[in-house]
Structure formats: C-alpha cells, structure tokens
Amino acid sequence: MSLISQLCGDEIFDPFLSMINKCPVLNTPTDWKETPDAHIFVSDLPGLKKEQVTVEVVDEGKVLQISGDRKNEEISEDNKNDKWHHVERCRGKFLRRFRLPGNAKSDEVKASMENGVLVVTVPKQEIKKPEKKVIEIEEIKGSE
C-alpha cells in the first residue's frame, strides 16, 4: 500500500480538486460580459441564499465586491453520530473583486439571485469624448 493511500484512505488523491476547494477564485466561478447597456456578472453560488451573500461597490465606486460565507453543517441531535467519508464542497468565506471600467454607473448597480446563481448588473454610461478645441494663433504686432 502506498504512502498516499495510507494517508488518504480509499480516496483517490486529486491535487487539482484540492487546489480548487482552497482557492476562493476557483470555487466561486464568475462570468463577466459586456452588453451595449451594462456590465453583467454571473456567479455560481450553489446552496447559498441571498442573505448569505454581500454585493458591494467599494473604493469610491471603482470596484465591485462579491463576498459571503459557506457555513459548515451544524451538528445536531439528528446527525451527531454521522461519519463523513469524503468532503469536496468548499466551506468558509469567499471574496471576489472586479475593477469596474470608467463607463460603469456604480451608483445604479442591481443584483438578483435565483437557484444559487447571482446576477449583478452594472449599467453603463456614455463617456463623453473630450471636445477638440482649435486655438487661434494670434499675430504679435510690432515684430516685423
């Protein structure tokens, strides 16, 4: 029997899965797409309720922050004798931060959550391009 088998029991050792479970970025996958009207962030948060998730705009409206806490299962009279054989689902706090582009209306952010999928919509504003101003060159009199 190999040392890994002795340490892990019958579990097949998967270092990639172990890395995913410990990494808040990998265990909270988020897509970001841009439409003509908004930036849309979609995060998979299976098993979480909206009360367990916080969506904030921080750093003077420049950063979208999604955070929360996946709680461990509570020990009760019903499950105090249960024995866990394998745990893959990630627990604990998570935090994702996304720097918003200059065209984001950070004061009009909306969020909704259904079936463990969080959707955050950040409307866009039109960024005015600086106007071109032609400066007239004056002729200096008396320098002939």
Disulfide bonds with the S-S distance in Angstrom:
none
